[in-house]
Amino acid sequence: MSRPIDVGILLALALLALAGCRKECEQNLNCPASEICTDGKCVMRACADSNTCPMEHFCSDESGTCVAGCQSDRDCYPYHRCNDEGRCVENDCRSTALDCAVGQFCNELTGECYDSGGAYCAACDIDDDCGGTNWCLDIGAPSGQRYCLVDCSLGQECPRGYQCTTITRAGAPVGEGCIARCWEL
């Protein structure tokens, strides 16, 4: 004996089947911020941001996973930077004394050497020509020219090729200044 099929039950089953085929999302924007769209369904991201990834990896907005490479210098180890190809590379300089040219400093954060500028070895006639707490001294130049010595009394770094040395006037120490053979620079 056959039973009559209830049309309502068939309709409910058909709607359930169709609902299973319906896409929940088409792109990541259709999902909550903590999820990504994968195969039409919103699924939890493996990472929230690059801070949750290992060094030299970043959190991909597309896949929601940690990917090798970098998007910014923060994704790299100290003294490394993120280059234009998205790879972490060692900075050009790590130390003023080792990596820069004479008269330059190393910016260890950016890995770039830069000119000291200012009063370092500037020609002068009086202390006021050198600014601040710097000195104008005859430091033995063959021409008799006087040069500025920049104050390093508080442990300030001197540019490459300079040395922080005690400065004396009339036999008494007056401070410490960055000195070099200015006439040779």
C-alpha positions as CSV (number, residue, x, y, z in Angstrom):
1,M,0.0,0.0,0.0
2,S,1.4,3.3,-0.9
3,R,1.2,6.4,1.2
4,P,0.4,9.7,-0.2
5,I,3.3,12.1,-0.1
6,D,2.7,15.3,1.7
7,V,3.5,18.2,-0.6
8,G,4.3,20.4,2.3
9,I,7.1,18.0,3.5
10,L,8.5,17.9,-0.1
11,L,8.5,21.6,-0.3
12,A,10.3,21.9,3.1
13,L,13.0,19.4,2.1
14,A,13.5,21.2,-1.2
15,L,14.0,24.6,0.6
16,L,16.5,23.0,3.1
17,A,18.5,21.6,0.2
18,L,18.5,24.9,-1.6
19,A,19.6,26.7,1.7
20,G,22.6,24.4,1.9
21,C,23.7,25.4,-1.6
22,R,23.3,29.2,-0.9
23,K,26.5,31.1,-0.6
24,E,27.0,32.8,2.7
25,C,29.5,35.2,1.3
26,E,31.2,36.2,-2.0
27,Q,34.1,38.3,-0.6
28,N,35.7,39.0,2.8
29,L,33.7,42.2,3.2
30,N,30.5,40.0,3.5
31,C,31.9,38.4,6.7
32,P,32.5,39.8,10.2
33,A,36.0,41.3,10.8
34,S,37.3,38.2,12.5
35,E,36.3,35.9,9.6
36,I,37.2,35.5,5.9
37,C,35.1,34.2,3.0
38,T,36.4,30.7,1.9
39,D,34.4,28.6,-0.6
40,G,31.3,30.8,0.0
41,K,31.3,30.5,3.8
42,C,32.6,32.8,6.5
43,V,35.3,31.0,8.5
44,M,37.5,32.2,11.4
45,R,40.8,33.9,10.4
46,A,44.0,32.1,11.4
47,C,45.5,35.5,12.4
48,A,44.0,38.8,13.4
49,D,46.9,41.1,12.4
50,S,50.7,40.9,11.8
51,N,51.4,41.1,15.6
52,T,50.0,37.5,15.9
53,C,52.4,36.2,13.3
54,P,56.0,35.0,13.6
55,M,58.8,37.4,12.7
56,E,59.3,37.9,9.0
57,H,55.7,37.0,8.4
58,F,52.5,39.2,8.0
59,C,48.8,38.5,8.3
60,S,47.3,38.4,4.8
61,D,44.0,40.2,4.5
62,E,43.0,37.9,1.6
63,S,43.8,34.5,3.2
64,G,43.6,35.4,6.9
65,T,46.8,33.4,7.5
66,C,50.4,34.3,8.3
67,V,52.4,34.6,5.1
68,A,56.2,34.7,4.7
69,G,57.5,38.2,4.0
70,C,56.7,41.7,5.3
71,Q,54.4,44.6,4.8
72,S,56.2,47.0,7.1
73,D,59.5,47.2,9.1
74,R,57.6,46.0,12.2
75,D,57.3,42.6,10.6
76,C,61.1,42.3,10.5
77,Y,63.8,41.7,13.2
78,P,65.6,44.7,14.7
79,Y,68.2,46.2,12.4
80,H,66.3,44.9,9.4
81,R,63.8,46.7,7.2
82,C,61.0,45.7,4.8
83,N,62.2,46.3,1.2
84,D,59.9,47.1,-1.8
85,E,59.7,43.4,-2.7
86,G,58.1,42.6,0.7
87,R,61.3,40.9,2.1
88,C,63.1,41.6,5.3
89,V,66.7,42.8,4.6
90,E,69.5,43.9,6.8
91,N,69.8,47.7,7.3
92,D,72.6,49.4,5.5
93,C,74.2,50.5,8.8
94,R,74.1,49.2,12.3
95,S,76.9,51.3,13.8
96,T,78.3,54.8,13.1
97,A,81.8,53.7,13.8
98,L,81.6,50.6,11.5
99,D,79.2,51.3,8.7
100,C,79.2,55.0,7.8
101,A,81.6,57.4,6.1
102,V,83.7,60.0,8.0
103,G,81.5,62.8,9.2
104,Q,78.3,60.7,9.2
105,F,76.1,59.1,11.8
106,C,74.1,55.9,11.5
107,N,70.3,56.0,12.1
108,E,70.0,52.5,13.5
109,L,66.2,52.5,13.1
110,T,66.2,53.3,9.4
111,G,69.6,51.7,8.6
112,E,70.7,54.9,6.8
113,C,73.9,56.9,7.3
114,Y,73.4,60.7,7.3
115,D,75.8,63.7,7.3
116,S,76.5,65.2,10.7
117,G,76.1,68.7,9.4
118,G,76.0,71.6,11.8
119,A,79.1,72.8,13.6
120,Y,81.2,69.7,13.3
121,C,84.6,71.0,12.0
122,A,83.0,74.3,10.9
123,A,85.5,77.1,10.5
124,C,85.1,79.7,13.3
125,D,86.6,82.8,15.0
126,I,84.8,82.7,18.4
127,D,82.7,80.2,20.4
128,D,79.5,81.9,19.4
129,D,80.2,80.9,15.8
130,C,79.7,77.3,16.9
131,G,76.4,77.6,18.8
132,G,75.2,76.2,22.1
133,T,77.9,74.7,24.4
134,N,80.4,74.1,21.5
135,W,83.8,75.6,21.3
136,C,85.9,77.4,18.7
137,L,89.5,76.2,19.1
138,D,92.9,76.1,17.4
139,I,93.3,72.4,17.2
140,G,96.7,72.4,15.4
141,A,95.7,73.0,11.9
142,P,98.8,73.9,9.7
143,S,97.0,77.0,8.4
144,G,96.2,78.3,11.9
145,Q,92.5,78.0,11.1
146,R,90.2,77.5,14.1
147,Y,87.4,74.9,14.1
148,C,84.3,74.1,16.1
149,L,84.3,71.2,18.5
150,V,80.8,69.9,19.2
151,D,80.0,69.2,22.9
152,C,79.9,65.4,23.8
153,S,80.1,65.9,27.6
154,L,76.8,64.1,28.2
155,G,77.9,61.0,26.2
156,Q,76.6,62.2,22.9
157,E,77.9,60.1,20.0
158,C,80.5,61.7,17.7
159,P,80.3,61.2,13.9
160,R,82.6,58.6,12.4
161,G,86.2,59.8,12.3
162,Y,85.7,62.0,15.4
163,Q,86.7,61.3,18.9
164,C,85.1,62.6,22.1
165,T,88.1,64.2,23.9
166,T,88.5,66.4,27.0
167,I,88.8,70.1,26.0
168,T,91.1,72.4,28.0
169,R,91.6,76.1,28.0
170,A,94.4,77.7,29.9
171,G,95.3,74.3,31.3
172,A,91.9,73.7,32.8
173,P,89.3,71.2,31.5
174,V,86.1,72.9,30.2
175,G,84.2,69.9,28.9
176,E,84.4,67.2,26.2
177,G,84.1,67.8,22.4
178,C,84.1,65.8,19.2
179,I,87.5,66.3,17.6
180,A,89.0,65.3,14.3
181,R,91.7,66.5,12.0
182,C,89.3,69.0,10.4
183,W,91.7,70.4,7.9
184,E,91.9,66.9,6.3
185,L,88.2,66.3,6.0
